[in-house]
Amino acid sequence: MAEKQVTIAAGLDAGSRTTRMVVCALERGRMRFLGSAAVESQGWFRGRIADQKAVTDSIVAALRAVESSSGVSVGSVVAGIGGVAVRGANARGAMDLGYLREVDQSHVNRVLNHASRVQMQEDRMLLQLFPQDFVVDGHPGYRDPRKMMAERLEVNVHLITASEQEHTALVGAINQAHLLVEETVFEALAACYAAVRPEERRQGIAVVDIGAHSTEMVAYYGDAMHLATTAPICGDHFTADLAQALRLSFDEAETVKLEIGGALASACSPNTLVELPTPENCEPRETTCRSVNQVLEARGEDLFHFVRSELARVGMEHALLGGVFLTGAAARLPDLCDVAARVLQCQTRYGLAVGVEGWPDRLNNPEWCVAAGLAMYSAKLKVQTERQRTAAGWLGKILK
């Protein structure tokens, strides 16, 4: 008897600095790690695609590396999208059922469809829709109105929209690498999918994904998404602040940040000196470790004050009992969790991928959360497709 073919689930995090891929096998409802790859990204400028062919070349390099490490061929991926191209907004849909009747799935689908038909600006497209609660005959707060008796059904939803031009450029770059795009997912949502368990979401949580050129965040309360947004502060802002304060080039400041930087000035002795990078034939320069950290701490406070203001906008500044999860490469700045906890006044931790069998220790850090979540999302789509196919198969047998 021929062996059953293994279902492959792959996630592509095409970041503006690093392109990452994760490949897993889906076996008996569980995910098993097969391989990963990370290559330097090309073709991006300030979080936008500036050279589609260069982006494709980076994806091809990552694809070849991940196929070599995993020993399997990858034909399709779930891809992440973020940055200024993505926005979130609340919307509402309503419909009259005509007379008192039992609400069924078709009514739910129709009212969700009504909610998705919001007037969007030019170049905007709907990426994802998340129901928050249903209102049944004027009574709000229902998560599932099916089998209830009603004359009118309404729904509150959170919509995530993307720039159609940026979305098309990303999908085109992936297609040119001979990969099919199963779906595009907001990067902070993917990070949440990998790092936060469903029971933690119900307590109220936020995920802040801090990348080199963009920072995205999502917030959940109960089972509903209440916020999806992009912050104007990212990893490169920390580096640029250091470059200006210490009179360094951007690359030199990045080296200082990675090698000796931290987000808490109080963590350093005021007398600890560090040598700064200097060009040839120039006098060596020194500064204190505390001076470096003061610059980084100030920028970290700016970032989390923005996060707090966004949470306050949806009434969640005091509702994060599950805490805040920091993901993304720039989140690895030492002591950044402490700054976040102080400003947001809640527990803060690094977001790490959970639930993948054989997940290697070398990937157990925040920068791999998005790629892991995208692979998990791919697995979810394939499970749903298989269930629908099986159900259709049984229905066909019954109707014969």
N, C-alpha and C positions, 0 to 999 in steps of 0.2 A: 504494500500500500504506500502511495506517495505521501511524503511528509507534508503536513499543512504549512503553507507559506507564512512566514513571519510578517506581521504588520509593522511597518516602519513609520515612526512619528518623528518629524524633524522640525526644529525651530531655527529661524534665521534672525539674528539681531544685527542688522546692518547699521551699526553706529557710525557717527561721523569721524571717530578716531580709530575704532577697532571693530572689525566684522567678526562676529562669533556665530558658530553653529553647534547645535547639540542634536544628536541622533539617538533615539531609543527604540527598543522593540516592545511591542504591546503583546503581552502573553497572559491569557486567562484573567483579563481585567487589571493587570499590573504592568507597570512600566519598568523596563530594565535598561540601564545605561549601556550604550554601545560605543560611542565615541564623541569627541568634541574637537573643535579647531578654533583658533583665533589668529587673524592676520591683520596687518595694518590697513586701515581704510584709505582709499584714494578717491578723489572726485567730489569731495564735500567742501562747502564753504559756509561757515556760520550756521551749521545745522541744516543746510539745504543742498540738494544735489546740483552741482555745477557742471559736472562732466559725467554723463550717464555711462559712457563706455568705461571710464576708469572705475566707477562703482561696480559695473559688471565684472571687470577684471578682478576686483577684490573678492567678489562673491565666488567667482570661479576658483580662485586660490583657496578660499575657505572650504569650498565643496570638495576639491581634490584632496585636501588634507583630512577632512572628516571621513571621506570614503576610504582613504587609506588606513586610518586609525580604527574605523568600525568594521571594515571588511564587507560592507553592504553598499548597494547602489541607491542613491537618493534621487527621486524623481519629482518630489513636491515638498513644499514647506509651508508653515504658517509664519508670516513675516511681521515684524514689529514696525510701528510707525509712531513718531512722536515729534517733539519740538513745536515750533510756532505754527506748524501746519495743522495741529489738532486743538480742538476746543470742546468744552462741555457746556450744556445748557439744559435747564428744566423745560418740560413741555407737558401739555395736558390734552387728552382726547376724550370725546364723549359721544354716546349714541343712544337713541331711544329704541327700545326693543318692541314698541308698538302696543304691547299689552303685558300684563303680569305673566311671566313665563320663567322657566328654569334656564339659567345661564349655562351655556355649553362652550366648548372650545372654539367653535366658529365665531361666537360673539366676542370672546376674548381676542381672537386674532383680528377681528374687524376694528375693535376699539384701539388696539395697539397700532393698527395701520393708520387710523385717523390721527393718532398722536404723532406719528412719524411724518405726517404731511405738513410740517411747519414751513413757513416761508423762510428760505435760507438765502443768504447773500450769494452773489455770483461767485462761482468757483468753489462752492462748498458742497460736500456730499455727505450723506449719512454713513457713518462707519459702524456704529453699534447703538443699540437701544436697550435700556435697562429699566424694567418696571419698578416703581417704588411702592405704590399701593393702589388699590382699586377703591372706588367710591360707588356703593350700591344704594340706589335710591336716596342719595344725599348723605349716607352714612360712610365715613372714610375709614381707612385702616385695615382693609382686607388684603391679604397676600394672594389668595386664590378664591375668586368668586364663583367658580364652577359649582353647579348643583344648587346654588342659591336662587330664590325666587326674586325677580326684580322687573321693573318697567324701564329703568334707565341705568346705564352703566358708564362710569367714567374711570379714567386711569391717569395717574401722575407718573411721568417717566423722566429719566435722565438720558439725554441724547449726546453721543460723542460724534462730532463732525470733523471732517478733514478737508484740507485743500485738495480739490480734484486734480489740479496740475501736479502737486507734489506726490500725490498718491499714484497718479499715472506714471510719473517718472520712476518711482520706486518699483512698481510692478513691472514696468518695461525693462528696467535693469536686471531684475530677477529672471524674467522670461528670456532675456538674451543670454543668460547663463544656462539656458535649457532646463529651467526649473518651473514647475507649475505652482502658482500661488493659491493655496487652499483658502486662505483668508488672511486679512490684515487686521492686526489687533493693536490697540493702544499699549505702548510699552509699559506704562505704570500698571495697567491692568494685568499684563502678563507677569510682571514681577509679583503682584499681589497673588496671582493664581499659583505661583510657585512657592511663595514664602509664608502665606497666611492660611491657616486651616479655617474651614467654614465656621466652626464654633467660635473662633477668635473674631471673625468678621461681625458676628452677631453682637459682640460686646462693644462695638464701635472702635474702628481702627483707621489709620491713614498709612499709606505707603508713599514715600518720597523717593523717587528714582533720580539720582543726581549723576548726570553724565558730563562729558567734557564740554559739550556745546548746548545742552538743553537739560532742564529739570522738569519732570512730570510728576503729578501726584493724583491719587484717587483716595476717596474716603468712603467707608461703608458704615452704616448703622443698621442693626438688625440684619436682614438679608438683602437690603437695598443699597445701591450706590447712590450717594447724595452729592458727590463732587468728583469731577474730572477736570483738571486744569494744568496749565503750563506756567512755571515760574520764570521770571526774567533773569534769574541768577543761576549760574552753572559752574562747573569745575574750573573753567578757564578764567572766570572772574576772580577766583581766589589767586590764581597765578598772576594775572594782570595787576592786581593790587600789590603783590610782592614785588613785581618788576618795577612798578612806579616808586614804591616806598624805598627800595634798596638800590635803585638805579642799576638794574640788571636787564639783560635781554629777556625775552619771554622764555626761551629755552633754559637759560640759566636759572630763572625764577622757578620754573617747573622742577628743575633738579633740586633746588633748595627745599621746595615744598615737599617733594617725595622723600628726601633723605633726612631732613631734620625738622620738618614742619609738624605742627599740631594745632588743634583748635582751641586750646586752653593756655592762656598766658601764665596762669598761676601754677601750671604744671612744671614750669622751668625756674631754675634759680636765676635771680637777676644778674648774677655774676658769671654765668656760663657763656663763654664766647664761642662763636663759630666763624670759620673762615669762609668768605664769599668767593664765588668764582670770579676770576679777573683775567682779562686778556693778557697776552704775552707783552713783556716790556712795561707792564704797569705795576705800581706798588700794590702789594697785597692789602686787602681790606677785611675788616672783621665787624661783626655786629653781635648783639646778644641773642641767645635763643628766645628769650622773652619778647624781644622786639619783633622777631619773625612771627611768633605765635599771636601777638597782639593784632597784627594785620589780618591774619587768618581768622581769628576769633571774631573780629568786627564784621567781616564778610559773612561768617556763619550766622551771626545774630541777625543780619539783614535778611538772609535766606529764610530763617525760621520765623521771623516776624511776618514776612510775607505769607508763609504757610499758615500762621495763626490767623491772619486777616482773612484768608480764603476760607478757613474753617468757620470763622465767625460769620461770614457771609451766608452760610447755610445752617447756622445755629448749632455747629458741632464743636466749638472751641472748648467746651467742658464735657464732651460726650465720648472721649476716647479712652474708655476703660480697658480696651485691649491694647492700647499704646500705639506708638508710631514705629514703623519699620523703615530703615534706611537701606536703599539698594543703589546699585550703580558704582562705577569705578571711582568716582570722586567722593563717594561716601566713606571710602577707606581712610580718609584723613583722621589720624589719631585724635581721640577725645571729641569728635564731632557729635557723637551720641549724647555726651554730657551737655553740650551747648543746646542741642535740640530739647532735651529733657527740661533744662532750665527755662527756656523761652516758652515751650508749649505746655509746661507744667503737667507732664504725664510721663509714664515710663517709655523709654526709647531703646531700641535694639537694632542690630543689623539684621536685614532680611536674608535668609539663606534658603536654598532650595531644599524642600522636604518631599518625601514620598516616592523617590526614584530609587529602585533597587540597584546597588552597586555604584551609587554616585561617588566619584573619587574625592578624596580629601583635598587634592590640589584645586578642585573647583568649588570648594566649600567657602566661598566668599561672595560678597554682595554683587560683584560685577557680572556674575554668571546667572543671576536670578531671572533676567528678562529672557535670555535664550532658553533656559530650562522651562519657564512658564509657557513660552511659545510652543515648545515640543509637547508639553502637557496638553495644551489647547488642541494641537493637532491630533493627539490621541483621543481626546474627547469627541472631536468631530468624526473620527473614524469609528468609534464605538456607536455613536448615534446613527451613522450611515449603515452600519452592520445591523443594528436593531431594526431600522426601517426596512432593509432588504429582507431580513428574516421574516418580519411581520407580513410583508407583501408576499413572500413565498408561501407561507401558511395560508394566507387568504386565497391565493391562487389555487391551492390544493382543495380548499373548502368549496370554492365556486365551481370546480370541475364537475 
